[in-house]
Amino acid sequence: MKAEDLAADWPEQRRALFELLGVDDFATRSTFQSHVLKNRNDQFDPGTRELIEQTLGGVIPAMGYA
């Protein structure tokens, strides 16, 4: 499940996400905002980004990201 998909249709994708996590669906005040997602590539310094990529190495591709 990609963050971009969550941003595109939060109510429907939220239901799918919660089902995947095995929790009951409920309306949330927060939503994903697509304009914020575009600014996240440079959010971490190179060392932190490398640590994240190493730690989540198997998860990132499973979520549809290169």
N, C-alpha and C positions, 0 to 999 in steps of 0.2 A: 504494500500500500504506500503510494507516494504522497508526499506532502502536497504536491501540486494537485493531485486528485481530491485530497481533503479540502483544499482551498476552492476548487471548482464547484463542489456540491457538498458542503459541510453536513447538512442534515442527513442526506442519504449515506454518505461515506462514514459519518459518525456511527450510524447504525451498524454498518459492516465492520467497522473497527471494533466496536464494543462486542459484537458477536464473535469476532476473531479472538478477542481477549477473554471471552467467556464471562462477560459482565452484563448486567441488565442495561438496556439503553435508557437514557434519560436526556432531556433537553439540557443544553449547557449554555451559559451566558457567553462564553468565549467561542470564537470562530477562527478559522484560518483565514488570513487575508493575503491574497495572491500578490499584492504589491510589496508586501514585506518579504515574501519568499525570494524575490528577485535580488534582494540585498544581502543574502546570507552567505554567498560564496567567500567573501573576504572577512567573515565574522571572526575567524580564528587565525592566530599567528601560525606560521608554517609548522612549528614544533607541535603545537596543540592539534592541528589538523592531522598530522602524521600519527599521533597517538590515537586519535579518534578512528582513523582509517584502519590502524592495526587492530584496535580493540573490537571494532565492528566489522572487520574484514569479511566475515561470512554473512553478516546481516545486510550490508549495503547492497550487494548484488541481488539478494533475495527480495529486496524492496523495489527492484527495478532501476537502480542507479548504476552508472558505470563506475 
